[in-house]
Amino acid sequence: MAPRRIRVERLIVVLGAAVLILGVLLLWLVSRGGGLGGGEPSPEDRARAQLRAHIGPGAVVRYTERGRRRAVCGYVSAGDQLVVFISRPNRILLETDPLKAEFDKMLRDVCPGFLTRAPGAGGARP
């Protein structure tokens, strides 16, 4: 029995060392900012994800423009309608939402130079 006990103890030591080495390697990768996960998505990717969740998978982002405080303003088409949107990190607002006054105020605040007419002639916003 004595030789078997030495093997198990040796195995425990080897596995413990492997865990420590892997832990140090993982800490090094995370501290360099690479390897694990993709990090935070770009504001445009965040807006696309929010719009697909809010409107549906048929939402197509036609134009985006970065605004203040991590906001993205742009145009999205859902079917044949072109709609202006404002994407914030935790919120999405559409010009068709019932909170029109809040939408207009936020648009002036976070995207003051945003286009007032949709690109193209069809469905242009006044």
C-alpha positions, 0 to 999 in steps of 0.5 A: 500500500505504501507505493500507491499512497505515494502515487496519489500524493504525487498526483495531487501535487501535479494537479495542484500545480497544473491548476495554479499554472492555468490560473496564472495564465488565465489572469495574465490573459484577462489582464491583457484584455484579450482571449476571453469574451469580445468585450463590450459591443460597439454602439452601432452593434448595441443599437442593432441588437436593441432594435431587433429585440424591440421591433423584431428580426426584420429591423434593418438599420439604414444609417447611424450617427454617433451622438453624445454620451454613448448614444447612437441616432439613426434610421431603421426600416421595418417593412416599408416604413423608415423610422428615426431611433435613439439608442442609449446603453440601456434604452431605445427610443423610436420617433413612433413611440407615444413619448414624442416630446421626450424623443424630440428633447433627447434627439436635440440633446444627444444628437444635435446635428442629426439629419432631419430628413431621411436619406432617399426620397421615399418616406422622408421625415419633414 
